[in-house]
Amino acid sequence: MDTPFHLAFPIKNIEETRTFYGDLLGCAIGRSTDKWIDFNFFGHQLSAHVKPEELVQAQTNAVDGKNVPVRHFGAILEWKQWHKLADTLKAAGIAFIIEPYIRFQGEVGEQATMFFLDPSGNALEFKSFKDPSQIFAA
């Protein structure tokens, strides 16, 4: 694995965030206080900080005829892992911003993608590439 990244972001509530990232997404929980909590986010470090006044709804841009939140983060998963997560989220009743679907099917850069919000309204995108060597294909 390449060097992991670190991302800090605002949240409303520690317990909702712990349940969402820890239980639903399966992220191991690291250090925490009553003001922040760290997660192992698919090999990367997320630090969620209680700061509700920092939360604003992300604006969108049209991509493939869909309204994609401009400010978002997520992970690129293995193909089967992405499908398993999509099934888990559907079963949990997650309201998708963009339902799980396949982009560029049969073309260079074929990828699965989905968008949804965490309990604080932060937009997440999870994607997977049919051929991981094409992640940066032009």
N, C-alpha and C positions, 0 to 999 in steps of 0.2 A: 504494500500500500504506500502511496505517496504520503508526504507529511500531512497530518490532519490540519484542518482549519479550525479557527475559533470564531464563534459568532455570539454576540450578546444582543439581546432584544428585550423589549418591554412586555410585561404581562399584567393582568389584573389581580390574579390570585394564585398563590403557591399550590394549594391543594388541587384545584382544577387542572393546573398545568402538570403537576406530578402524575395525576391520573391519566391525562391525555397522552403525554409523552412516554411515561413509564409503563402504564398498563396497556393502553391501546396500541401505541406504536412500538412497544417493546424495548425502549431505550433504558439502559442501565442508569441508575441515579448515582451521581457523585456527591460532592460536598454541597451543603445547603445551610441556609439560615432562614430567618423569617422574612428576609428581603430578597433572596436570590436562591436559585437552585441550578446545579449543573447536570447535564445529561451526556451520555455517550450516544451521540446521534449518528449511528451507522459508521462509527470509527472517528467521528469528529466531535469537538467539544462545543456544546451549546450552553450558554449561561443566560437563564431567564431571570430578569430583574423586575420586581414589583415596582411599577411606575406607570399607573394607568393614565396619567396625564400625557404620556408620550404616545399613546395609542391613537392612531388615525387610520381611517379606512384607505387602503391603497387605491389609487386611480388605476384605470385600465387602458390598455391598448388593444386594438383588434389584431388578432393573430388567427389565421385559418377561419375567419368568421366568428371567432369566439372572443369574449372580453377577458383578457389575461391581466391579472393584477401585476402592475409594473414592479412593485416592491414585494418580493417573495423569496423564499429560500426552500431548500429541500435536499433530496439526495437522489443519486443515480443508483438504482438497484440492479441486481441480476434479474434476468427476464422472469424466471419462475418466482423469485422473491417478490417482484413487483405485482404479479398476478395474485399471489397469496395475500399481500397487503390490501390490494383492491377489494378482494373478497371479504377480508376482515372488516374493512371500513364500511362496505355495503351492509354487511350483517349487523354492524353497530349502529346503522341508521345515520351515518355521517351525511350531511347535506353538502354535496359537491358544488363548487363554483363551476368547474368543468368536469363532467363525468369521465371516468376512465375510457380512453379510446386510443387507437393506433394512428399515428401520423406517418405520412410518407410510406404507406404500405407498399411493399415490393420495390421501393426505391432506395437509393443511397440515404443513409441516416434514418432508416425506419426505426420508430420509437413509440413506446407506450408512454402515456402521460395522464396525469390527473391533478386537479387543483381543489383544495378545500381549506377551511379556516381552523385554526386552533381555538380554544375557548376564549382567548383574548382578542380574536379577530385578526391575528397574523396569518397571512396567506402562505400556504405551503404548496410546492409542486414536487411530486415524485415522478421520476421517469425511468425508463429502461431502454436500452438500445438492443435491437435484435442481434446486431453485430457490434460488440463493444469497441472494436477498432475504429468505428465510424463516429464516435462521440464528437470529434472535432472536424468531421468531413465537411467540406464546403459545398 
